[in-house]
Amino acid sequence: MKNVLIIEDDPEILQLLEIHLKDLGCSTNSARQGDTGLRMAVEEEPDLVILDVMLPEMDGIEVCQKIRANNVKSPIMMLTARSEEIDKVLGLEVGADDYLTKPFSVREFIARVKAIFRRQKMSDNGKLHSDSPKPMKFDNLSIDLEKRKVVLDDERIELSPKEFELLVLLSSNPGKSYDRAKLLNMIWGYDFKGYEHTVNSHINRLRSKIEPDMAHPKFILTTWGVGYKFNEEL
């Protein structure tokens, strides 16, 4: 049974989400304030966090940012109003995995949740990017697909789900360049047209965690005019 945390202050929307998540066989917990939701996310590390942008006490963008700062790897789906285009961009850039625009159809909501759980299951089984369960090693960097574990210089590195998937995809194909639109489609699973710069933000955060020198990356290289690739000479 999947455990879903809903951080939403609108009681009608909250009830609607709870009903349909329970129909999917999920258990749910909820919070109506951002600071309470943040505490619950950190303590529980649920299988999915559904996070509204407009919340009392602490808005959803800040909650998302602090969830990731606490190394919580739970997928995050953000809920935004139709006019909050900037919130969609910010949400993806601070670590959200998906967003849904209000008002949304129940069918779309269910499809998005199922897609997140499906990718989660595939990734947990080590089948998303590679058939080999053996850790991949590149100089002082080790990537264990089965355990979703990254080690640099004998120290474990905590990555968000999307940071991990980006690293695994690139490192599974050293030397192959991926443009930003392709990475959005492959990692996020949807066509986020116009949000290609979100990839830049995730790459920058990933580099800050694994690169000894951000100005001269060792592992994740920029392919000028195209996108990114993993160093094939390691």
BARO-829967 format. One record per residue (C-alpha): x, y negated, z negated; residue in three letters; residue number from 1. Coordinates in steps of 0.2 Angstrom, whole numbers, plus 5000, padded with zeros to 4 digits. Layout:
BEGIN
X,Y,Z,ALA,NUM
...
This chain:
BEGIN
5000,5000,5000,MET,1
5007,4983,5005,LYS,2
5007,4969,4992,ASN,3
5002,4952,4999,VAL,4
5004,4935,4989,LEU,5
4992,4922,4995,ILE,6
4997,4904,4991,ILE,7
4982,4894,4996,GLU,8
4972,4881,4986,ASP,9
4956,4882,4997,ASP,10
4945,4895,4988,PRO,11
4935,4899,5004,GLU,12
4950,4902,5014,ILE,13
4958,4912,5000,LEU,14
4943,4923,4998,GLN,15
4942,4926,5017,LEU,16
4960,4931,5017,LEU,17
4958,4943,5002,GLU,18
4943,4952,5010,ILE,19
4952,4955,5027,HIS,20
4969,4960,5019,LEU,21
4960,4972,5007,LYS,22
4951,4979,5023,ASP,23
4969,4983,5030,LEU,24
4973,4992,5014,GLY,25
4983,4979,5006,CYS,26
4983,4973,4987,SER,27
4983,4955,4985,THR,28
4989,4942,4972,ASN,29
4985,4923,4974,SER,30
4991,4906,4968,ALA,31
4983,4889,4971,ARG,32
4998,4879,4967,GLN,33
5014,4878,4975,GLY,34
5025,4879,4960,ASP,35
5015,4894,4953,THR,36
5016,4903,4970,GLY,37
5035,4900,4971,LEU,38
5037,4908,4954,ARG,39
5026,4923,4959,MET,40
5035,4926,4975,ALA,41
5052,4926,4966,VAL,42
5046,4938,4953,GLU,43
5036,4950,4964,GLU,44
5045,4949,4980,GLU,45
5029,4955,4989,PRO,46
5028,4963,5006,ASP,47
5021,4947,5014,LEU,48
5018,4929,5008,VAL,49
5004,4919,5016,ILE,50
5008,4901,5012,LEU,51
4998,4886,5016,ASP,52
5007,4870,5020,VAL,53
4996,4858,5010,MET,54
4997,4863,4992,LEU,55
4996,4853,4975,PRO,56
5011,4851,4964,GLU,57
5023,4857,4978,MET,58
5020,4858,4996,ASP,59
5022,4874,5007,GLY,60
5038,4868,5016,ILE,61
5047,4866,4999,GLU,62
5040,4882,4993,VAL,63
5046,4891,5008,CYS,64
5063,4883,5007,GLN,65
5065,4888,4988,LYS,66
5059,4905,4991,ILE,67
5073,4908,5004,ARG,68
5085,4899,4992,ALA,69
5081,4912,4979,ASN,70
5086,4926,4992,ASN,71
5068,4932,4993,VAL,72
5067,4942,5009,LYS,73
5048,4944,5010,SER,74
5041,4939,5027,PRO,75
5032,4922,5026,ILE,76
5017,4917,5036,MET,77
5013,4899,5035,MET,78
4996,4891,5038,LEU,79
4995,4874,5045,THR,80
4982,4862,5051,ALA,81
4980,4859,5070,ARG,82
4987,4841,5068,SER,83
5003,4846,5058,GLU,84
5014,4850,5072,GLU,85
5030,4844,5063,ILE,86
5025,4857,5049,ASP,87
5026,4871,5061,LYS,88
5043,4866,5066,VAL,89
5049,4863,5048,LEU,90
5041,4879,5042,GLY,91
5051,4890,5055,LEU,92
5067,4880,5052,GLU,93
5067,4883,5033,VAL,94
5064,4902,5034,GLY,95
5045,4906,5039,ALA,96
5043,4921,5050,ASP,97
5027,4916,5058,ASP,98
5013,4902,5057,TYR,99
4995,4902,5060,LEU,100
4985,4886,5064,THR,101
4969,4882,5055,LYS,102
4955,4885,5060,PRO,103
4960,4903,5065,PHE,104
4950,4918,5070,SER,105
4950,4933,5059,VAL,106
4955,4944,5074,ARG,107
4971,4934,5076,GLU,108
4975,4934,5058,PHE,109
4974,4953,5057,ILE,110
4984,4955,5073,ALA,111
4998,4943,5066,ARG,112
4998,4953,5049,VAL,113
4999,4970,5058,LYS,114
5013,4963,5069,ALA,115
5023,4958,5054,ILE,116
5021,4975,5045,PHE,117
5025,4984,5061,ARG,118
5041,4975,5064,ARG,119
5045,4977,5045,GLN,120
5042,4996,5046,LYS,121
5053,4998,5062,MET,122
5067,4988,5054,SER,123
5066,4998,5038,ASP,124
5068,5014,5049,ASN,125
5083,5007,5057,GLY,126
5074,5008,5074,LYS,127
5072,4990,5079,LEU,128
5089,4987,5086,HIS,129
5099,5003,5085,SER,130
5097,5022,5084,ASP,131
5113,5024,5074,SER,132
5111,5024,5055,PRO,133
5130,5021,5052,LYS,134
5135,5004,5047,PRO,135
5143,4993,5060,MET,136
5160,4985,5056,LYS,137
5168,4970,5063,PHE,138
5184,4966,5055,ASP,139
5179,4961,5037,ASN,140
5161,4961,5040,LEU,141
5150,4976,5038,SER,142
5131,4978,5043,ILE,143
5121,4993,5036,ASP,144
5105,4994,5046,LEU,145
5097,5008,5035,GLU,146
5100,4998,5019,LYS,147
5098,4981,5027,ARG,148
5114,4976,5019,LYS,149
5128,4964,5024,VAL,150
5145,4964,5016,VAL,151
5159,4952,5019,LEU,152
5176,4954,5011,ASP,153
5168,4967,4999,ASP,154
5155,4954,4994,GLU,155
5136,4957,4998,ARG,156
5128,4943,5008,ILE,157
5110,4939,5005,GLU,158
5101,4935,5022,LEU,159
5083,4931,5025,SER,160
5073,4944,5036,PRO,161
5076,4933,5052,LYS,162
5094,4930,5048,GLU,163
5097,4948,5046,PHE,164
5088,4952,5063,GLU,165
5097,4939,5072,LEU,166
5114,4946,5066,LEU,167
5109,4964,5070,VAL,168
5103,4960,5087,LEU,169
5118,4950,5092,LEU,170
5131,4962,5084,SER,171
5123,4977,5092,SER,172
5127,4969,5109,ASN,173
5144,4961,5107,PRO,174
5148,4949,5122,GLY,175
5130,4948,5128,LYS,176
5123,4930,5128,SER,177
5105,4927,5123,TYR,178
5096,4910,5127,ASP,179
5086,4903,5113,ARG,180
5069,4907,5121,ALA,181
5074,4925,5122,LYS,182
5079,4926,5104,LEU,183
5063,4918,5099,LEU,184
5053,4931,5108,ASN,185
5063,4945,5102,MET,186
5065,4941,5084,ILE,187
5049,4931,5080,TRP,188
5039,4942,5092,GLY,189
5029,4928,5099,TYR,190
5031,4914,5112,ASP,191
5035,4899,5102,PHE,192
5037,4888,5117,LYS,193
5045,4872,5112,GLY,194
5053,4878,5096,TYR,195
5069,4884,5103,GLU,196
5079,4873,5091,HIS,197
5072,4884,5077,THR,198
5085,4897,5083,VAL,199
5099,4884,5080,ASN,200
5093,4881,5062,SER,201
5093,4900,5059,HIS,202
5110,4902,5067,ILE,203
5117,4888,5057,ASN,204
5111,4895,5041,ARG,205
5118,4912,5046,LEU,206
5135,4905,5050,ARG,207
5136,4896,5034,SER,208
5134,4913,5025,LYS,209
5146,4923,5036,ILE,210
5158,4912,5044,GLU,211
5175,4907,5036,PRO,212
5175,4891,5046,ASP,213
5159,4883,5053,MET,214
5168,4872,5065,ALA,215
5177,4887,5073,HIS,216
5165,4902,5071,PRO,217
5173,4920,5071,LYS,218
5158,4931,5073,PHE,219
5143,4921,5081,ILE,220
5149,4911,5096,LEU,221
5140,4898,5106,THR,222
5138,4901,5125,THR,223
5138,4883,5131,TRP,224
5123,4880,5141,GLY,225
5115,4897,5137,VAL,226
5114,4901,5119,GLY,227
5123,4913,5107,TYR,228
5133,4929,5107,LYS,229
5143,4940,5095,PHE,230
5162,4940,5097,ASN,231
5166,4955,5108,GLU,232
5184,4955,5103,GLU,233
5182,4960,5085,LEU,234
